[in-house]
Amino acid sequence: MSDGARVVDVHTHVIPPALVAAMRAGDGPDGARTAVEGGREWVVHRQGYRYPLEPPFHDLDARLAAMDAAGTDVAVVSLAPPFLLHWAPADEAREVARLVNEDVAAMCEQAGGRLAGLATLPMQDPAAAVGELERAVGELGLRGAQVGTTVEGVPLDHDELAPVLAAAERLGVPLLVHPYYVGSAPGYEDFYLTNLVNNPLQTAVCAARLILSGALDRHPRLRVLLVHAGGHLPFQIGRLDHGHAVRPEARGCARPPSAYLARFAYDTIAFRGDALAFLVGLVGAERVVYGSDTPFDMADGPCPEVLARAGLEGAAAAAVAGANAARLFGLEEVGR
């Protein structure tokens, strides 16, 4: 940025080289493969979802060049969500998570401080997920983990998944919560609503459950990053407060739901300046971190463009651009 503030992009995705090689060889996870059509290589999931295999997904030089073009100093990389494999057999999920985490750590090492990695966890096996998070953070140097908004319908606030939340809390690393799909969601098949509407809805449902269930009370030091600017949650927080006041079913938390907004971090992916300005006004600039969602086609723009359209400047802009992310992920010395 022109004012010298460091830019950290917290929401970027990779498909590590080992997965790309497996797909090209016809042995990709969960039947995923690549196909070349019209001179362009595509990722094709057996359930129907397909998207271009853009070079920055897996080619480190291409990733760094794209970051330079966008003015990004450091990118926090997480696995492309269609490969989270929360629906797969546990043994496959465990194997892929280990492979991915080692490959992501290698990419970060080769990037010379320009990348910081998030772990992938076999969430359908909570004990294994805890062990893999401990390994990823303690041995591989990853900075947290990306998890789905649910584990195939099992919400993150479920007692079954409490050990994973407790492990992240104990290790002092954040969980980036991201919707996932490999085919159309029932009722959202038309108009790409699976992504356009259902993704932010799933983020809001996940966050609301973490609040209303009391999970955030039980894990007071757990840090959670909500993508897509918190989905629908910020705009509907007043409805949660009202429900908490009048409905006994919504009183599982110790305080009104709006009191928990400060327990989350939120990326900037709102696509409108007024929407991002509303979020910053609601939760404070210190809770918002720049994210782009590259290299998917639903990516937002470079950081200076995103901050300018929201009217952010000065200390608030510097915080959102990179300072908040540095604290959240322990990146104070990374990328310097």
Secondary structure, DSSP 8 states (H G I E B T S, - for coil): -TT----EEEEEEE--HHHHHHHHTT--GGG-EEEEETTEEEEE-TTS-EEE--GGGT-HHHHHHHHHHHT-SEEEEEE-GGG--TTS-HHHHHHHHHHHHHHHHHHHHHTTTSEEE-EE--TTSHHHHHHHHHHHHHTT----EEEESEETTEETTSGGGHHHHHHHHHHT--EEEE---SS--TT--GGGHHHHTHHHHHHHHHHHHHHHTSHHHHSTT--EEESGGGTTHHHHHHHHHHHHHH-GGG--SSS-GGGGGGGEEEE---SSHHHHHHHHHHH-GGGEE----BTSTT----HHHHHHHTT--HHHHHIIIIIHHHHHHT-TTTT-
